């Protein structure tokens, strides 16, 4: 009788110890992810550019994507003499050289991420010249136009446009695409108003081109 009683006590004690070690969700309590897990789930925070070349005395707006409500963004430059940045991410190019813009994203007192943007400030261009003055392409073919800007250390880039995009279109980087037979001109210009042009003749498919694709 005593042996049976002690056995029951032993089993009861073992069951109590087992239950105390196993976590059971209680009614009214929700299991939530930790802060670190929440930050991992958040979409990647990124900048619109990781590096930018600016002509002196110009400006550029740095943007941060995938910021959640309540998060705070701050901007800081390591060289105010070269590039300043305000609280809204607007960069002002002050003098020739390089600067690092650091963007910090915080949620209350916790830093979520830090992102960098390298800013290079250089001179504007005073002249522009295309390496080709005339091109013949058959419909559907493509070629690249190259513009030479001076001075050689300018950070300015040529702006391309087509006089008739229906005949031949041109991309921001100078890639020409032949659309339909005809003749048009592609212009390359710089901010001081100077430009150069290339005559584009588009012929029917199958005819020889003067350039390779």
N, C-alpha and C positions, 0 to 999 in steps of 0.2 A: 504493500500500500504506500509506504513511504517512498519506495523506489519509483513508483508510478508518478507520485506527486512531484518529486524532484525532476523527473524527465519532462513533465509538462512545464515546470518553471523554466527549465533550461531552454526548451523550444520557444517559449514566449519571449524570453530575454533575447534570444538570437534573432527572432523576427523583428523586435523593436529596433535592435541595432542595425539590421539590414535596411529597414524603412528610413531610418534617420540618415543613412548614407546616400540614398537615391533621391535626386531632385525631382519633385513633382510640381507642375504648374498649378497655382492656386487660382480659384475663381476670382475674377476681377483684376488679376495681374497679367500684364502683357510683356512678352519677351521682346526687347528691342535690340537693334544692332548697335554696336559700339560706335563712337564718333569716328574712329579710324575706318571702320567699315563703310560708314556713310560717305566719307570723303572719297573712298575708292570707287564707290558706285557713281558718284557725280561725273558727268561728262568731262572729258579732258578740257581744261582751261588752256586757251592758247591766244597768241597775239596774231594780228593780221599780217605782220612781217617780223622776221627774226633779224633782218639787217636792212638798212636803207641808206642810199647815197643821196645827199641833198646839196643843192647849190647854195652857196652862202647867201644869207638874207631871205631865204625861203622857209616855209614851214610845212609840217606834215602831222596828221592826226593819228596817233597810235591807238588802236582799239583792242579791247580784251573780250574774247568770246566765251560763252558758257558760264557766266557768272550767275550764281543763285541769289535770290532775294536775301538781303541782310548782310551779304558779304561786302567788304570794303576793299577798294583798290587804291593803292598809292603808287606814285611814279617818282623816281629819283635818278638824277644824272651824276656821273662821277667827274664830269668836266663841264662846268657852266660856261667856261670861256669858249668852248666849241659848240655845245648844244645845250640849250635850256629846255626844261619840260615843265608844264604846269600841272595842276591837280586833275585836269581833264585829259591828260595825255597828249596835249598839243606840243610838238617839238619845234623849237626855233633854232635854225642854223645860224650860229654867230660868227664862227671863224674856221679857217682850214684846220683839219685834224680829225681825230676820232674820239668818240665818247661812248660810254656804255650806259644805256637806260635800263634800270632795274625796276620791274613791276612786281609788287608784292600784293598778294590776295589774302585777306584775313577774314576769319569768321569769329567775331568777338575778339578774344585775345589770342586765338590760335592761328598760326600761319598755315594756310592751305597750300600755297605754292609760291615760288618766285620765278619770274621769267625775265630773260634778257633780250635786249635789242641793240645791236651795234649800229651806231650812226657815223657815217663818214661824210664830212663836209669838204667840198672842193669848189673849184672855180666853174663858172659858166663857160659855154662854148662861144667862140667868136666867128667860126666858119664851119661849113659843112660841105662835103663832096661825096657823091655816090661813086662807087667803083665801076658801075656800068651805066651807060647813057642810053642804050637801046637793047631790047630783048624781044625775041619771037618765041611764042609758046603755042602749042596746040591745046585745044579745049581739054580741061581736066588736069593739065600739067601744072607743076609748082616750081618755084625757085626762090632763093633768098637774095634780097638786096642788102648790101653792106654800105653803111655810111661812115665816112672818116670825119671825125670832129677834131678841131683844134681849139685850145692847146691839148696836147696828148694826155694831160692829167685831169681833163675836165670830167666831172661826174654827171654832166647833162647827157641825156639820151635823145636821139633823133625821134621826131614825131612823123609817122608815115600816114599818107592818105592817098586815095585813088580818085582821079577825076571822074571816072565812070565805073563804079563797083560792079555793074551788070556785065561789063566786059572783062575786067580783072580786079579782084579785090586784093587788099593788102592787110596783113595783121599788124598788131602793135610792134612786133619785133622785126617787121620788114619782109615777111613771107608773102610772095605774090602767088595768087591762084587764078589761072585762066578760066573764065566762065563761058564766054561765047565769042564768036568771031567779031573782030573789030579792032580799033586802035584807041588807046587811052594813055594817060600819063599818071605815073605814081610820083608823088612829091615827098621829099624828106626835108623837114624844117627844124629850126631851133628857136628858142624863145626871143632872140633879138630880131626875128623877122627874116633872117637869111634862109635860103632853101636851095635845093638842087632837085632835078627831075630826071626820070627815066621813061623813055617811050616804050610802051608795051603793045606789041602787035600779036593778036590772038588769031590763030588759023584753025581750020577744021581738024578734027582728029585724024591721025595717020600721017600727016605731013611732017617733014623733018623740022626739028627745033634747033635753035642756035645755042641752047643750053641743055644741060642734063638735069633730070629730075632730082 
